[in-house]
């Protein structure tokens, strides 16, 4: 288990693993065929979500909404660190239900999970609140959902914490820094950062990846 996950959740870290396995069983993934890499996959996924929550917490958010939350690990991390979400939502009722179960098992009751589709519903918060999204293109949108999240932040003067999703067909090549420099992921990150800076944001990029490249774009006004 990752160091930051252990730091935030301590002996309860195993509950995150159990919940994550349940989300994998909901999908089409054949866990039996990936036992050798399963521990790496779990550690990577959970640790990057925890690190995202920690980075947002450094800005002491008074309001935030997590988009496409899945289990809502960034929001649960924020609650452990003393903050509570305005809304944590996903379009999948199954994932939301598992997130609620995980929160209860951790003794966390302030994170508000909802079943909503970002395509048809936008959060309403005061300017300066955070939009939080970890791999929001996970629904096969090829990056357009990432752009929608970014443009909503700009239009409503929200702060943004965004982890763009790596292209699965590039995932192995992106392990090489030289190849990653030419990848579409890095090009998207650069495009997003340029758009945010042009819109008056102070933008910083934080590397949270362990094996697979993963950066958090933090944009604050």
C-alpha positions as CSV (number, residue, x, y, z in Angstrom):
1,X,0.0,0.0,0.0
2,X,1.2,3.5,-0.9
3,X,2.9,5.7,1.7
4,X,0.3,8.5,1.5
5,X,-2.6,6.1,1.7
6,X,-1.1,4.6,4.9
7,X,-0.5,8.1,6.3
8,X,-4.1,9.2,5.8
9,X,-6.1,6.0,6.4
10,X,-3.7,3.9,8.5
11,X,-5.1,0.5,9.4
12,X,-8.2,1.2,7.4
13,X,-6.2,1.3,4.2
14,X,-7.3,-2.3,3.5
15,X,-10.9,-1.2,3.3
16,X,-10.0,0.9,0.3
17,X,-8.5,-2.2,-1.4
18,X,-11.6,-4.3,-0.7
19,X,-13.9,-1.6,-2.0
20,X,-11.8,-1.1,-5.1
21,X,-11.9,-4.8,-5.8
22,X,-15.6,-4.7,-5.7
23,X,-15.7,-1.9,-8.3
24,X,-13.5,-4.0,-10.5
25,X,-15.9,-6.9,-10.1
26,X,-18.8,-4.7,-11.3
27,X,-17.1,-4.2,-14.6
28,X,-15.8,-6.5,-17.3
29,X,-12.3,-7.0,-15.8
30,X,-11.3,-10.6,-15.3
31,X,-9.4,-10.3,-12.0
32,X,-8.3,-13.9,-12.2
33,X,-6.1,-13.1,-15.2
34,X,-4.3,-10.2,-13.6
35,X,-3.4,-11.5,-10.2
36,X,0.3,-10.9,-10.8
37,X,-0.3,-7.2,-11.5
38,X,-3.3,-6.6,-9.3
39,X,-1.4,-5.3,-6.3
40,X,0.4,-2.8,-8.5
41,X,-2.9,-1.7,-10.1
42,X,-4.6,-1.2,-6.8
43,X,-1.7,0.6,-5.1
44,X,-1.3,2.9,-8.1
45,X,-5.0,3.8,-8.4
46,X,-5.7,4.3,-4.7
47,X,-2.4,6.2,-4.0
48,X,-2.9,8.7,-6.9
49,X,-6.5,9.4,-5.7
50,X,-5.3,10.0,-2.1
51,X,-2.5,12.3,-3.4
52,X,-5.1,14.2,-5.3
53,X,-7.1,14.8,-2.2
54,X,-4.0,15.9,-0.3
55,X,-3.1,18.4,-2.9
56,X,-6.6,20.0,-2.8
57,X,-6.5,20.0,1.0
58,X,-3.4,22.3,0.9
59,X,-5.7,25.0,-0.5
60,X,-8.1,24.7,2.4
61,X,-11.3,24.5,0.2
62,X,-14.5,25.8,1.7
63,X,-16.5,24.0,-1.1
64,X,-15.6,21.4,-3.6
65,X,-17.3,18.9,-5.9
66,X,-15.8,15.7,-7.2
67,X,-16.9,14.7,-10.7
68,X,-17.1,11.1,-11.8
69,X,-16.1,10.1,-8.3
70,X,-16.3,6.3,-8.4
71,X,-15.5,5.5,-4.8
72,X,-14.8,9.1,-4.0
73,X,-11.3,8.5,-2.5
74,X,-10.1,12.1,-3.1
75,X,-13.2,13.3,-1.2
76,X,-12.8,10.8,1.6
77,X,-9.2,11.9,1.9
78,X,-10.3,15.5,2.1
79,X,-12.8,14.5,4.8
80,X,-10.1,12.7,6.8
81,X,-8.1,15.9,6.6
82,X,-11.0,18.0,7.9
83,X,-13.0,19.0,4.8
84,X,-16.3,17.9,3.4
85,X,-17.7,17.9,-0.1
86,X,-20.6,19.9,-1.4
87,X,-21.3,17.0,-3.8
88,X,-19.4,13.9,-4.9
89,X,-21.1,12.3,-7.8
90,X,-20.9,9.6,-10.5
91,X,-23.4,8.5,-13.1
92,X,-23.1,4.9,-11.9
93,X,-25.4,4.0,-9.0
94,X,-23.3,0.9,-8.3
95,X,-20.2,2.9,-7.8
96,X,-22.0,5.5,-5.7
97,X,-23.4,2.8,-3.5
98,X,-20.0,1.3,-3.0
99,X,-18.6,4.7,-2.2
100,X,-21.3,5.2,0.5
101,X,-20.5,1.8,1.9
102,X,-16.8,2.6,2.0
103,X,-17.4,5.9,3.7
104,X,-19.6,4.2,6.4
105,X,-17.0,1.6,7.0
106,X,-14.4,4.3,7.5
107,X,-16.7,6.2,9.9
108,X,-16.9,9.1,7.5
109,X,-20.4,10.7,7.2
110,X,-19.9,14.2,5.7
111,X,-19.1,13.2,2.1
112,X,-22.3,13.6,0.1
113,X,-22.6,11.0,-2.7
114,X,-25.1,11.5,-5.5
115,X,-26.0,9.7,-8.7
116,X,-25.7,12.4,-11.4
117,X,-24.5,12.6,-15.0
118,X,-22.2,15.5,-15.7
119,X,-23.5,15.7,-19.2
120,X,-26.9,16.8,-17.9
121,X,-26.2,18.4,-14.5
122,X,-23.6,20.9,-13.4
123,X,-22.7,21.6,-9.8
124,X,-23.5,25.0,-8.3
125,X,-20.9,26.5,-5.9
126,X,-19.6,29.9,-5.1
127,X,-16.6,31.3,-7.1
128,X,-13.3,30.0,-5.8
129,X,-14.7,26.5,-5.0
130,X,-12.8,23.5,-6.3
131,X,-13.9,21.1,-9.1
132,X,-12.0,17.9,-8.6
133,X,-11.7,15.2,-11.3
134,X,-9.5,12.2,-11.5
135,X,-9.5,10.7,-15.0
136,X,-12.8,12.1,-16.0
137,X,-12.5,10.8,-19.5
138,X,-12.9,7.3,-18.2
139,X,-16.3,6.9,-19.9
140,X,-14.8,6.6,-23.4
141,X,-15.1,10.3,-24.2
142,X,-11.5,10.6,-25.6
143,X,-10.8,13.7,-23.6
144,X,-13.9,15.7,-24.3
145,X,-15.3,15.3,-20.8
146,X,-11.9,16.7,-19.5
147,X,-12.5,19.8,-21.6
148,X,-16.0,20.2,-20.4
149,X,-14.8,20.1,-16.8
150,X,-12.1,22.6,-17.5
151,X,-14.4,25.0,-19.4
152,X,-17.0,24.8,-16.6
153,X,-14.3,25.8,-14.1
154,X,-13.3,28.8,-16.3
155,X,-16.9,29.9,-16.9
156,X,-17.8,29.9,-13.2
157,X,-14.5,31.0,-11.7
158,X,-14.0,27.7,-9.9
159,X,-10.6,26.4,-9.0
160,X,-9.7,23.2,-10.6
161,X,-7.8,20.0,-9.7
162,X,-7.7,17.7,-12.8
163,X,-5.9,14.5,-13.4
164,X,-6.1,13.9,-17.2
165,X,-6.5,10.3,-18.2
166,X,-3.6,8.5,-20.0
167,X,-4.5,6.9,-23.3
168,X,-4.6,3.1,-22.7
169,X,-3.0,2.3,-26.0
170,X,0.0,4.5,-25.0
171,X,0.2,3.4,-21.4
172,X,3.3,1.2,-21.8
173,X,5.2,3.7,-24.1
174,X,4.4,6.5,-21.6
175,X,6.5,4.7,-19.0
176,X,9.5,6.0,-20.9
177,X,10.1,9.7,-20.2
178,X,11.4,10.2,-23.8
179,X,8.3,8.6,-25.3
180,X,6.0,10.4,-22.9
181,X,7.3,13.7,-24.1
182,X,5.7,12.9,-27.5
183,X,2.5,11.4,-26.1
184,X,-1.0,12.8,-26.6
185,X,-1.3,12.9,-22.8
186,X,1.5,15.4,-22.4
187,X,0.1,17.4,-25.3
188,X,-3.3,17.5,-23.7
189,X,-1.8,18.6,-20.3
190,X,0.1,21.4,-22.0
191,X,-3.1,22.5,-23.9
192,X,-5.1,22.6,-20.7
193,X,-2.4,24.5,-18.8
194,X,-2.2,27.1,-21.6
195,X,-6.0,27.6,-21.6
196,X,-6.1,28.0,-17.9
197,X,-3.2,30.5,-17.8
198,X,-4.8,32.5,-20.6
199,X,-7.9,32.7,-18.4
200,X,-6.1,34.2,-15.4
201,X,-5.3,31.1,-13.4
202,X,-2.1,30.3,-11.4
203,X,-1.3,26.8,-12.7
204,X,0.9,24.2,-11.1
205,X,1.5,20.6,-12.3
206,X,2.2,17.9,-9.7
207,X,3.6,14.5,-10.5
208,X,1.6,11.9,-8.5
209,X,2.3,8.8,-10.6
210,X,4.1,5.8,-9.3
211,X,4.5,3.7,-12.4
212,X,2.0,5.0,-14.9
213,X,2.5,8.7,-15.6
214,X,-0.1,10.8,-13.7
215,X,-0.1,14.5,-13.2
216,X,-2.5,16.8,-11.2
217,X,-3.2,20.1,-12.8
218,X,-4.0,22.5,-10.0
219,X,-5.4,25.8,-11.2
220,X,-6.3,28.6,-8.7
221,X,-7.4,32.1,-9.1
